[in-house]
Amino acid sequence: MFVQGFGPLALQDTRAPKRSRIRRKSKTDWWRDMGTSVAATYRIEDVEEAWRMLEESGIESPGQSLDFTKVWIDHFGVTPDEQLYVTGTARGKVVALFPLIRRKRYGIDILTWFPGPHVGCNAPLMDHETLALLSDEELGDLWNRMLKSLFGADAVVLHSMPALGQRDYFRHLGDHIDWDTLYRSEFASWDECAAVQHTRSRRKHDRQQGAKLAAMGEVRFEEISGRDAAQEVLDSIDVMFEQKAKRFAEWGVEDPFEHPLMREFYKKVFQTDGTLEGKLHVLRLDGRIVSMRYNLVHGDRVFALVSSMDDSEELKPGSPGKQNLLRSMEAIFTSGHTMCDMGAGYSDEKRAWCNVEVPLRTHYIPLNAKGALGIKGHQFKGFLKREIKANPALFNLVKGVRAARNLARPE
């Protein structure tokens, strides 16, 4: 470890300096003299203590959870040489941590986040209080040193990085492109949430749909904790994935939960015994699951990762998905949570319930010429995605083609 500001003393003139040459060091000078340093390791055990400390101040995504990452490594058999953890120290303490995995993408080896698109956003673990004290020069020096410690790949792709507060903390992390928007509902209580988001017209609409659903049978809402989940509950998660798979096929979108190993991961992390807690919001009609929302909870923050509903034609007038979401939001804010993160990408439910929008960017750092070429290809792909989504007619055309292709696949 190298720490700036310290070194062997040189021979000096021992005579008293002139008064005009004396300058007291300010507090800022003393902090800067401590310098910055970095450390890199492939062993998650080496950074566990620092990770726990940084996580205590709150996380922006389940992917920043140490417990989540440990389950990911164990479940998917990630080998040590596929892992890289880089810590950055400033002002005498660890202030940032990059947990990265090596993957093959776009014909190149990249370092990227563990969960990828399975969480709404990704970011390094950070000591926000200390980083806020750093000057732009200090912050730039910290990130540059950490970037120089990234090795063993052609490029680094830091997907879906959020804008945090008023300061652009990540502007020194290579080139970037605007990627998407993260939607959150942030309120101190259910009364506050309902007063702002649950308008009079929407209350009337929800009552009408609720009455139609109740006319079809007995409606029951359940909140189930992962720490108390029986096998029957875990089996019900499969119902959610099957419901979701039908919607993906209908939309012409690739199913990220199609592989059985990925589905089993969601069951395993749901039962994690640590800082994360799994929580299901289930709506039943005569005992049958007609809608489900899969959440991971960290402190006072709820991260909604997957939602599903029975798309049977006879249930549509009762809109079980919207009915479950209404009860889910009430349960979240009534129980003392202050944020529900609904992930990236615009949807009707986010329009109805979210009052905070967070811009997301993807940052690129080439480590060699091959990586630079691969990055250009990925950036162009990202540009096409944004242009297609921004054009409703083109977006519907692409979804239609995908849906037709999915329907044409043999069972």
N, C-alpha and C positions, 0 to 999 in steps of 0.2 A: 504494500500500500504506500502510495506516495502522497504526502501532505504538503501543499504549498505553504511557503512562509517560514519554513524552518530549514536550517542548514548550518554548516560549520561557521564559527565566528571568524571574521577576518581581523588582522591587526589594525587597530584604530589609534588615532591621535587621542591621548588621554587628557589633553588640556580641555578645560571647560569651554564649551562652544559659546559663540556669541549669542546673546539673548534673541537676536533677530532670527537665528536659525532654529530655535526651539519651536516645535509645533506639537501640541498635545494631540494624541490620537483620539479620535472620536470612537464611539461605540461601534459605528459601522466599520471603521478601520480594523478594529480588533476582530470582529466577526469575519471580515474578508480575509484577514491574515490566516485564519484557520484553514482556508482553502476548501477544495472539493476533492473527493476521491471516489473510486468505483471498485467493485469486486464482482467477479463472475464465477458461477458454479453450475454444474449440472445436477447437483444434489438438492432436492427440495428441503431436506432436513437442515441444510446450512443456512437457509433464509427463513425458517419457520418462526423464530422469535421476532425477527424484524417484521415479517408478514403479519403476525398477530397484532403487533403494536400498531402498524399502519391501518389495519382493518378496523381497529377500535373506533376510529374517527368517522366510520361510515363508508359504504361502498356505493358505487354508481351502477353496479351490475353483479349478478350472481357469479359471473366469470371471475370477479376479483376475490371471491371467497376461497380461502385456503382449503376448507372442507370440500367445496365443490370440485376444486382442482385435484385434490387427492383421490376422490372417487373417480374422476375422469381418468387419471393415470392408471389406477388399479383396474378399472373396468375395461378399458380399451388396451391395456397392456403396453403403455407408452414406456419405452426403454430409456435409461438414463442418457444415452447419447442423442436422444430426440428432444431432450429438455435443455433449457438454458434460463438461468435466473441472474439478472444483473441488478445490483443495488447501487444507489448513489448516495453519498454522504456529503452534507454541507452544514456548516455552522455546528460541527461537532456531533451530528446525529444522522441516522439513516432517514432520508426524506423521500426516496422514490424506489420503486421496485418494478422491474419488467419481468413477468413470468411468461416465457415463450416456448413454443413447440416448433420443431422442424417438420415441415411437410413438403410434399412434392405437388406443385401447382403450376399450371400453364407451362409445363416443360422445364421448370426451374425449381431449385431447392430454396424454400423461403422459411424465414422465421416469422411466426405470427401468433395470435392469441389462441389459447387452448380451445374454447367452445365455439369460436367462429360465429356463424349466424344463429346459433341456438340461444343467444342472449341478445337483448336490445341494443346494447352498446358495449364497448370495450375500452379499457384505459389502464395505465400503470397504477399501481397502488401509490398513494401520495400522502405526505404530511402537509395538508393544505395550509395549516397555520404557519409553519416555518417557510414553506415555499412563497407565501404571500410577502414575506419579509425580504426575499432575495431581490436584488436589482436585476434588470434585464441582462446585464453583463454576467452576473453570477449564475442566473438561470440558464443562459446560453452555454456557459462553460460546463455546467452540470450535465445538460443533455448531450453536448458534444462528446464529453468524456464517456458517457454511458453508451452512445452510439458506436464509439471506437472499440467498445468491449463486446460488440455483437459479432460473432464469427461462426464459421461452419455452414454457411449458406451463400446463395447467390444474391439474395435480396431480403429486405425486411418489409413486410406489409402489415401495417397497424390499422386494422379495419374498424370503422364506426367509432371514431374518437369523439367524445362530446365536448361542446364548448362549455367551460365551467366558469361561471361568474363573468365579471367584466374584463378580466385579463386573459389574453391569449397565451395560455401556459405552454401550448404545444407548437408554437410557430417555428421553433428551432429543430423540430423533428422531421427533417427532410421536406420534400415536396408533398403537396396534398391536393385532393380534389373534394369538392362538396359531394356528399354521398346520399344522405337521407335526413329525415327528421324524427326525433324521439318524442313520444307523447306521454305526458304524465298528468296525473290528477293530484294536486297538493292542497290539502285543507287541514285545518286544526281539528275539525269535528264533522260529524255527519250533517248536523244542522247547517253548518257553513257550506258544505258541499251541495246539499239539497237546495239551499237558497240561491246559489249561483248557477248550478248546472241543471237542476231538475225543475225546469220552468213549468208554468201553469199548463201550457198546451201539452207538454210532454207528460205531466202527471195524468192528465185526462186520457191521453193515448195509452199510457201504461195501464191505467185502470180498465180501459176497454179490452185490451189484449189479455190482461189478467183474468177478467171475467170469462172471456172465451175459453181460456186454458182451463180454468176451474170447472167449467161446464163439461169438460171432457173426462174428468175424474178427480181423484184426490191429488192435490199438488203439495209437495213437501220439499223444503229447502234444508240442506245439511251443510255444515262446515266441519270438515274432517281433518284432524291434525296428522301429519306423517308419523309422529312419535307414538300415536295410538292406533295406527293403521293395521287392520287384520288382513289376512290374505284375500278375503273377499273384496276389500277396498282396493288392494293392488290390482286385482283382476279387473275391477271396474275401470282402471286407467286404460286398459285395452279397449274398452268400449269407446272412450274418448278418442283414441287413435283411429279406430275404425270409422267413427263419425267424421273425423277430420280428413281421413283419406278420401272419402266420397266428395267432400268439398274441394279438395285439391284437384281431384280428377275433373270435377265440374269447371273449376277455374282455369284448368290447363296449367297448373303450377306443380313443379316437382315436389314430392312429399319428402320432407327432411326426416320424418319419423318412420319411413318405410322399413328400414333394416331392423330386424328383431333385436340386435345388439343395442341399437340406439334407444329403442323402447324400454329395454331392460335398464338402461342407464337412468332414464327418468324415474323409474320405480325405485332404484337404489338411492339416488340423490334425494328423493322425496322423504326417505326415512333416515337421512343423515343425522347423526347425533353430534351436533356441534353448534356453530353460530347460525347455521341455516336451519329453517324449519319448513317442511312441506305443509301446504294447506290446500285442500280441495274444496271448491264450492260446487255442490251438486244439487241439481233440480230434478225431482222425480215426479212422474205422473203414474199413479196407481202402482208405485214401486219400481217402475221402469225408468232408467236414466234417460232424460230427454235433453239435458244440457249439463256441461261440466266446465269448470275453469280450474286450471292447474297453476298454483302459485308457489313461489319460494319467498320466505320472509326472513329479513335480516334486520334486527332492531325494530325501528318504527317504520321501516320501508317494506312494501310488498311489491314483488316483481311477478307480473302475470305473464307466463311463458306460453301457455297453450289454452285455447278455448275451443269448445265444440258444441254442436247441437244436432239433434235428430232432425233430418231434413224431410221427414215424411210429409206428404202433401196435406194430410188431414190436420197436422199440428201447426201449419204455417199461420192460420188466423190468430193463434195464441202466442206466437213468437216466443218459444221457450228460451231462446238465446238471450233476448232482451230482458225477459223476466228474471232469468238467473243473474244477469249483469246488474240489474237494479238491486236485488237482494245482496249480491256480492259487495257492491260498493257500500251499501249501508252497513254490512258486517265489518268491513275493513275499517271504516272511519269511526264506527261506534266502539270498536275494541281498542282505540287509542293509537292506531297507526296514522301517520300524517302524509304518506305518499303512496300512490299506486302507479307503478311504472307499467305502461301497456305496450311498450316496445316501439319499434320503428315502423314507418309506413302508415299512410293515412287510411282510415276506415270510418264507417259511420259511428261505431261505438266510441272511437277516440274523439270524434267531433262532438259527440253528445256529452262526454264525461271529463275530457282533459282540458285543463286551463293553462298548461305549461308546454311549450314546444322548445326542444333542445336541438340545435343544428348538429349534425354528425359529419365528420370528415374522415377520409381514409388517407393515411400518410404512407409515403414510399421512400425507402432508403436503399439504393442499389449498393451492393458490396463488390461487384465486378461488372465487366462489360456484358456478360450473359444476363445478369440480373437487371441491368439497365434496359436491355431489349425486352425482357419479359414484362417489366413494369409498364412499358409503353403499350404493350398489348392489353394488359389488364386495365389500364386507364381508358383505353378506347372502348373496351367492353363496358366499363362503368358509364362512360359517356352515352353509349347507345341505350343502356338501361334507363338512364334518367330521361333521355329524349322520348323513349317509347312511353314511359309512365306519364310524362307531361302531355302526351297527345292521346286523348280518350279514344279516338277512332282507331289509331294505330295499336293502342294497348288492347282494345277489345278484339282486334283482328289477330294479334299474337296469341291471346288467350284462347280464342276460338280454334286456331290451328293446333295448339297444344292439347286442348280438350279432345279434339277429333283424333289426334295421334294416340292419346291415352285410351280412348274408347276402342281404338283399333287393335290395341295390344291383346295378345291371347291371354286368357286367364291362367 
